[in-house]
Amino acid sequence: MPARPATAAAVATVCLVAAGCSGGGADPAGSPGRHTPRPPAPTREVRNLVLPLDAYTLDGPQVARIVVAQDRLIGSCMARRGFHWPRLPDRGAESWPNRGRYGLIEPEPAKRYGYHPLPDPRSEAAEAWITRREGGLTPKERAAAYGKDGTSGCEKRAERELLRNVPKVDFGRLDRIAEGAYERSRRHPDVTKAFARWSACMRAKGFRYPDPMTANNDPRWKGESPSGTEIATARSDVACKHRTSVVRIWWRTEAELQKRQIRRHATWFARIRVARARYLANVDAHDNA
C-alpha cells in the first residue's frame, strides 16, 4: 500500500479545473462487488488524521455527489435530444484521504494484506456499471453524449453548468503545496528522530529499514498476493509505529507546515474557498434534479 503525498487536491483539480468527474475513478455507483471482500473499517487513528489542507479540497462523498449531479445533467440533455441515458445509481460514500499518507498504520490491514492495496469493491462495481453503459451506446448516442470531436455534447454542457460562476483557481498549486509540506515534514528533525526510533524497533524484530517509507515501498512487495515475509514485516512496521509514536509526530509536524502555508498565502486560499463553495452549491442544485 504505497503511501503518497498527493491529496484530494488532485481530485479538485479535475473537478474544478478540467471538470472531468464523469469517469469511474471517482467511485460513483454500486454496491460492493460480489467476489471482492470489503476492506477493514478504518481505525479511530485513521479517522482522526485530518490535515488543514483537507478543508480546501474535495472528499470522497463530495466527489460522489459531483459525479451524480453531472450524470443527471447529461441525462436531461440527452432526453431533450431524444436519447435515453441510463443514470448512475446513488450510493453513500466514505472518505479517509490520509489513510495511507504515513504508510501502513492499521493492524488488521497489515495482517490481511501486508503492504498491498486494500480491496475497493465500490470502485470495481462502479467501473463495471459504467463499462456496461458505455458498451450499450449507439454511435448516435455516443455523439450526443460526448460530441464527435470530444469538445461538445451533453457531457461538456453538464461540466459548464456545474462550473457556472465558479472562479478559476490553480488547484495544481494546492497539490504542489501539499506535496511540499509532506516532503519537508519527512526531513524535519522531530520526524527523522522518530524514524530512527522506529528503525531501531524494526531492527530488534529482524528487519532493517532506515525509515517507514522504505519498508512500505520495498520492491519485494510486487506479487499479486502478500508473502509471509511481507505480512511479518507489515505487522512489525505497524507495531513499531505505535510504539514510537511516528504517525502522531509526523502528522503534527505536517499539519503545522500546512498551517504556515495557509497563513502565508491567505488571499489565495480564500479564493480557493470561494471556488469550492460555489462549485458545491452548483452540485447541490442539480444532484437531486
C-alpha positions as CSV (number, residue, x, y, z in Angstrom):
1,M,0.0,0.0,0.0
2,P,2.4,2.7,-1.2
3,A,1.9,5.9,0.7
4,R,1.6,9.0,-1.5
5,P,1.6,12.7,-0.5
6,A,-0.8,13.5,-3.2
7,T,-4.2,14.6,-2.0
8,A,-7.8,15.2,-2.7
9,A,-6.4,18.4,-4.4
10,A,-5.7,16.2,-7.4
11,V,-9.4,15.4,-7.5
12,A,-10.3,19.1,-7.1
13,T,-8.0,19.9,-10.0
14,V,-10.0,17.5,-12.2
15,C,-13.4,18.6,-11.0
16,L,-12.9,22.4,-10.7
17,V,-10.5,23.0,-13.5
18,A,-11.0,20.3,-16.1
19,A,-14.4,19.3,-14.7
20,G,-13.8,15.7,-15.8
21,C,-15.7,14.0,-13.0
22,S,-17.6,11.6,-15.1
23,G,-15.1,8.8,-15.1
24,G,-15.3,5.6,-13.0
25,G,-12.3,6.5,-10.8
26,A,-14.5,8.6,-8.6
27,D,-16.4,5.5,-7.4
28,P,-19.8,6.9,-8.3
29,A,-22.1,3.9,-8.1
30,G,-22.9,0.5,-6.9
31,S,-22.6,-1.8,-4.0
32,P,-19.6,-3.9,-3.1
33,G,-18.6,-6.4,-5.7
34,R,-19.9,-9.9,-5.3
35,H,-16.5,-11.5,-5.2
36,T,-14.4,-8.7,-3.6
37,P,-14.3,-8.6,0.2
38,R,-14.9,-5.4,2.0
39,P,-11.8,-3.7,3.3
40,P,-11.4,-3.4,7.1
41,A,-13.1,-0.4,8.6
42,P,-10.7,2.4,9.4
43,T,-9.4,2.7,12.9
44,R,-10.0,5.7,15.1
45,E,-6.4,6.8,14.4
46,V,-7.2,6.9,10.7
47,R,-10.5,8.8,11.2
48,N,-8.6,11.4,13.2
49,L,-6.0,12.0,10.6
50,V,-7.3,15.4,9.4
51,L,-5.0,18.0,7.9
52,P,-5.6,21.7,7.4
53,L,-5.5,21.5,3.6
54,D,-8.3,18.9,3.7
55,A,-10.7,21.8,4.1
56,Y,-9.7,23.2,0.7
57,T,-10.2,20.0,-1.3
58,L,-13.0,17.7,-2.2
59,D,-13.5,14.5,-0.2
60,G,-14.9,11.2,-1.5
61,P,-18.6,11.9,-0.6
62,Q,-18.4,15.3,-2.3
63,V,-16.9,13.8,-5.5
64,A,-19.6,11.2,-5.5
65,R,-22.2,13.9,-5.4
66,I,-20.4,15.7,-8.2
67,V,-20.5,12.6,-10.4
68,V,-24.2,12.0,-9.8
69,A,-25.1,15.7,-10.4
70,Q,-23.1,15.8,-13.6
71,D,-24.6,12.5,-14.8
72,R,-28.1,13.8,-14.2
73,L,-27.4,16.9,-16.2
74,I,-26.1,14.7,-19.0
75,G,-29.3,12.6,-18.8
76,S,-31.5,15.7,-19.0
77,C,-29.6,16.9,-22.0
78,M,-29.8,13.5,-23.7
79,A,-33.6,13.4,-23.1
80,R,-34.0,16.8,-24.8
81,R,-32.2,15.3,-27.8
82,G,-34.4,12.3,-27.8
83,F,-32.0,9.8,-26.3
84,H,-32.2,7.6,-23.3
85,W,-29.3,7.8,-20.8
86,P,-29.2,5.2,-18.0
87,R,-28.4,7.1,-14.9
88,L,-25.9,6.2,-12.3
89,P,-27.4,4.8,-9.1
90,D,-27.0,6.9,-6.0
91,R,-24.8,5.5,-3.2
92,G,-23.2,6.6,0.0
93,A,-19.5,7.2,0.2
94,E,-16.9,7.5,2.9
95,S,-13.6,9.3,2.7
96,W,-10.4,8.7,4.6
97,P,-8.0,10.7,2.4
98,N,-5.0,10.3,4.7
99,R,-5.4,6.6,5.4
100,G,-2.1,5.7,3.6
101,R,-0.4,9.0,3.9
102,Y,2.1,7.9,6.5
103,G,2.4,4.3,5.3
104,L,0.7,1.3,6.9
105,I,-0.6,2.1,10.4
106,E,-3.5,-0.3,11.0
107,P,-3.0,-3.8,12.4
108,E,-5.9,-5.6,10.6
109,P,-4.9,-4.5,7.0
110,A,-1.3,-5.4,7.8
111,K,-2.4,-8.8,8.9
112,R,-4.6,-9.4,5.9
113,Y,-2.9,-7.6,3.1
114,G,0.6,-6.6,4.1
115,Y,1.6,-3.6,2.0
116,H,-0.8,-4.5,-0.8
117,P,-3.6,-2.1,-1.6
118,L,-6.9,-2.6,0.2
119,P,-9.7,-4.0,-1.9
120,D,-12.0,-1.4,-3.4
121,P,-15.3,-3.2,-4.2
122,R,-17.3,0.0,-4.7
123,S,-14.9,1.2,-7.4
124,E,-15.0,-2.2,-9.1
125,A,-18.8,-2.1,-9.1
126,A,-18.8,1.4,-10.5
127,E,-16.3,0.6,-13.2
128,A,-18.3,-2.4,-14.3
129,W,-21.5,-0.4,-14.3
130,I,-20.0,2.4,-16.4
131,T,-18.4,-0.1,-18.8
132,R,-21.8,-1.8,-19.4
133,R,-23.4,1.6,-20.1
134,E,-20.7,2.7,-22.5
135,G,-20.8,-0.6,-24.3
136,G,-24.5,-0.2,-24.9
137,L,-24.4,3.3,-26.5
138,T,-25.2,3.5,-30.2
139,P,-23.0,5.8,-32.4
140,K,-25.6,8.5,-32.3
141,E,-26.0,8.3,-28.5
142,R,-22.3,8.4,-28.1
143,A,-22.0,11.5,-30.4
144,A,-24.8,13.2,-28.5
145,A,-23.3,12.4,-25.1
146,Y,-19.6,13.2,-25.9
147,G,-19.6,15.1,-29.2
148,K,-17.9,14.0,-32.3
149,D,-14.8,16.0,-31.5
150,G,-14.7,15.4,-27.8
151,T,-15.3,19.0,-27.0
152,S,-19.1,19.2,-27.3
153,G,-22.0,17.1,-26.4
154,C,-24.1,16.7,-23.3
155,E,-21.1,15.9,-21.1
156,K,-19.4,19.2,-21.8
157,R,-22.7,21.1,-21.3
158,A,-23.0,19.5,-17.9
159,E,-19.5,20.4,-17.0
160,R,-20.1,24.0,-18.0
161,E,-23.3,24.1,-15.9
162,L,-21.5,22.9,-12.8
163,L,-18.7,25.5,-13.3
164,R,-21.1,28.4,-13.7
165,N,-19.9,31.4,-11.7
166,V,-17.0,29.4,-10.3
167,P,-13.8,31.4,-10.3
168,K,-10.8,29.8,-11.9
169,V,-8.2,28.6,-9.4
170,D,-5.0,26.8,-10.0
171,F,-5.7,23.7,-7.9
172,G,-2.4,22.2,-9.2
173,R,-0.7,24.8,-7.0
174,L,-2.6,23.4,-4.0
175,D,-1.4,19.9,-4.7
176,R,2.1,21.2,-5.0
177,I,1.9,23.0,-1.7
178,A,0.6,19.8,-0.1
179,E,3.4,17.7,-1.6
180,G,6.0,20.3,-0.5
181,A,4.7,20.2,3.1
182,Y,4.7,16.5,3.1
183,E,8.3,16.2,1.8
184,R,9.5,18.9,4.3
185,S,7.8,17.1,7.2
186,R,9.8,13.9,6.3
187,R,13.0,15.8,6.7
188,H,12.0,17.6,9.9
189,P,14.3,16.8,12.9
190,D,11.4,15.6,15.1
191,V,10.2,13.2,12.4
192,T,13.7,11.9,11.5
193,K,14.3,11.2,15.2
194,A,11.0,9.3,15.3
195,F,12.2,7.4,12.2
196,A,15.4,6.4,13.9
197,R,13.5,5.0,16.9
198,W,11.2,3.2,14.5
199,S,14.2,1.8,12.7
200,A,15.7,0.5,15.9
201,C,12.5,-1.1,16.9
202,M,12.3,-2.9,13.5
203,R,15.9,-3.9,13.7
204,A,15.2,-5.6,17.1
205,K,12.5,-7.6,15.2
206,G,14.9,-8.7,12.5
207,F,14.0,-6.1,9.8
208,R,16.4,-3.5,8.6
209,Y,14.9,-0.3,7.1
210,P,16.1,3.3,7.7
211,D,12.5,4.7,7.7
212,P,8.9,3.6,7.3
213,M,8.6,4.6,3.6
214,T,11.5,2.3,2.7
215,A,9.6,-0.6,4.2
216,N,6.4,0.5,2.6
217,N,7.9,0.7,-0.9
218,D,10.1,-2.4,-0.7
219,P,10.2,-3.7,-4.3
220,R,9.7,-7.2,-2.9
221,W,6.1,-6.5,-2.3
222,K,5.2,-6.6,-6.0
223,G,3.5,-10.0,-6.2
224,E,-0.2,-10.5,-6.7
225,S,-0.7,-11.5,-3.1
226,P,1.4,-10.8,0.1
227,S,4.1,-13.2,1.1
228,G,4.6,-14.4,4.6
229,T,7.7,-12.1,4.8
230,E,5.6,-9.2,3.7
231,I,2.9,-9.8,6.3
232,A,5.5,-10.2,9.1
233,T,7.2,-7.0,8.0
234,A,4.0,-5.1,7.8
235,R,2.8,-6.2,11.2
236,S,6.1,-5.3,12.8
237,D,6.0,-2.0,11.0
238,V,2.6,-1.1,12.5
239,A,3.7,-2.2,15.9
240,C,6.8,-0.1,15.8
241,K,5.0,2.9,14.5
242,H,2.6,2.7,17.5
243,R,5.5,2.1,20.0
244,T,7.5,5.1,18.7
245,S,4.6,7.5,18.0
246,V,5.8,8.0,14.5
247,V,2.4,8.8,13.0
248,R,1.4,11.3,15.7
249,I,4.7,13.2,15.4
250,W,4.7,13.1,11.6
251,W,1.1,14.2,11.3
252,R,1.5,17.0,13.9
253,T,4.6,18.3,12.0
254,E,3.0,18.2,8.6
255,A,-0.1,19.9,10.0
256,E,1.9,22.8,11.3
257,L,3.8,23.2,8.0
258,Q,0.4,23.3,6.1
259,K,-0.9,25.9,8.5
260,R,2.1,28.1,7.8
261,Q,1.4,27.9,4.1
262,I,-2.3,28.8,4.6
263,R,-1.2,31.9,6.6
264,R,1.4,32.8,4.1
265,H,-0.9,32.7,1.1
266,A,-4.1,33.7,2.9
267,T,-5.6,35.6,0.0
268,W,-5.1,32.8,-2.5
269,F,-6.6,30.2,-0.1
270,A,-9.6,32.5,0.4
271,R,-10.2,32.3,-3.4
272,I,-10.0,28.5,-3.2
273,R,-12.7,28.5,-0.5
274,V,-14.9,30.6,-2.7
275,A,-14.4,28.4,-5.8
276,R,-15.0,25.3,-3.8
277,A,-18.2,26.7,-2.1
278,R,-19.7,27.9,-5.4
279,Y,-18.9,24.6,-7.2
280,L,-20.5,22.5,-4.4
281,A,-23.5,24.9,-4.4
282,N,-24.0,24.2,-8.1
283,V,-23.7,20.5,-7.4
284,D,-26.3,20.7,-4.7
285,A,-28.7,22.5,-7.0
286,H,-28.5,19.6,-9.5
287,D,-27.8,16.4,-7.6
288,N,-31.5,15.9,-6.8
289,A,-32.8,17.0,-10.2
